[in-house]
Amino acid sequence: DRPTSPRRMLPTDQVDSLHAIVQLLDQTPALVHSPELGFFRDFLEQFQIPPAPETSAAPTVAEQVAAGDDDDAAELDEGCVPPDEPDEAQEMGDPSHEPTDDEIELVSQAKMAASEALGNGDVEAAVAHYSTAIKLMPSALAFANRANAFLKLQRPNAAIKDCDAAIQLNPDSAKAYKMRGKAHRMLGQWEAAAKDLGVGQTIDFDESLYELQKVVEHKAKLIAERRAKKGGKATAPGKASETPPADMPGMGGMPSMGGMGGMGGMPS
């Protein structure tokens, strides 16, 4: 067994922003004297690195499976996170509510503010703005966009709840299936992840998700094979599309813009 590092507690986008600043200072050290970086300069002068926390050996596959007799447990990896607790206060809105013209304007403003907040790396604020939009006028796209924000906060169960609501409103919401597939992947629920990503990619192919789709399908296949060896019934996962699908009649509505999520500054 090899030691495991402590689980990252910071959102990925914040770590990436810090890394970019460090790289900039490494290339141009004099920038550290900029007035706007005074707080950072003070931090560097005062900060003392504490001792590293003790690491523990990662459990073996056999130990994981024996502990819960769970096929998925055997395929957990560094991309998996602990499940988040259900949040009863998660705003889900009322689909039967007929918004007024003023409320529709507020919804538009809230969505623009959410996109701007995401672009600035303020994911919590983005969630709050999307919640405002959902409270006044719930829509599949608003739920899928908030699910994307929840994933950035490593809250996969909250994201799944939003995606379930989105798919109930629009069964052809490719983005909702893709976000739910990503959430299942974060929880190590490989077969569910492979199924959702497969549906989302069939509705609206996104090349940037192709590698992730192959990973989850491979793990789902291993689980199915393991179940078959135990005498259960294997479930064959879907197969990643090699090329974008042709026009698909009968999907209803306009094609989803699932691949456009997360672009700061653009209204959602």
Protein Blocks (a to p, Z undefined) as FASTA:
>chain_A
ZZdddddfbdfklmmmmmmmmmmmmmmmmlmmpmklmmmmmmmmmpccdddddddddddf
klmmmmnopaklmmgcfkbccdddddfklcgbjfkbccdfklmmmmmmmmmmmmmmmmno
paklmmmmmmmmmmmogcfklmmmmmmmmmmnopaklmmmmmmmmmmmmmmlmklmmmmm
mmmmmnopaklmmmmmmmmmmmmccfklmmmmmmmmmmmmmmmmmmmmnopacddddddd
fbdcdddehkgpaddfklmgoiahiaZZ
